[in-house]
Amino acid sequence: MAALRYQAADRERRYKAPLGMILPAVSLILVGYTVYWTAWDTNSIVFLVALGGLALLAISRLYDRENNEP
């Protein structure tokens, strides 16, 4: 959200979130504390889920690329 504020500042938006520059910073800090304070068991599950999501994203992009070729 913060990156879009800078990269596409002149783009029209239907909704502009309040605290648009503070919310991403606070959420990054909270996620960092969550990873730091939880045990390895929780972190390993979160990391595995993230890797699974990355694999699904890669598969969907490959599938989309194959179907959209002329």
N, C-alpha and C positions, 0 to 999 in steps of 0.2 A: 504494500500500500504506500509506503514511504517512497519507494523507487518510482512508482507511477506518478506521484506528485511532482517529481522532478523531471522525469522523462517525457511525460505527456501532460504538462501543466495546462496547456491551452485546450485540451480535449474536453468536450461537453460530457457531463456526467448527470445521470438521473438522480443520483443520491450522493451526497458528499458527507462522509462520516465525520462526526464531531471528534475533536482531539486527534486529527489525522496524522500528526507527527509524533504525538506522545504515545498513542496506543501501540504502535509497532515496537517502540523502544521498551515500554513496560512489559509487553508480552515476551520479548526476547530475554529480558532479565528474569522473568518468572519461569520461562522454560529452562533457562540455564540453572536456576536454583533447583528446579524439579529434578533435572538430570543429576545434579550434584548431591542432593539429599536422599535420593532413593537408592535402594540397594541394587547390586549388580543384577539380581534376578529380574527386577522390573526393567532396568535399562536394556538387558539383553533381549527381552521380549519386544520392547519398543524398537530397537535396532533391527530385529528380524522382520517386524511388520513394515518398517520403512524400506528395507531391502526388497521385500515382496512387492510393495507398491512401485518401487523403481523398476522391477522386472515387468510388472504389468504395464507400466507406462511405455517401456521399451518395446514390448510385444505389440501394444496397440499402435504405436507409431510405425513399426515395421508393417503391420497389417494394413494400416491406412495408406502408407506409401505404395504398397503393392496394388491396392485397389484403385488408386487415383492416377496411375500412369496412363498416358494416352495410348 
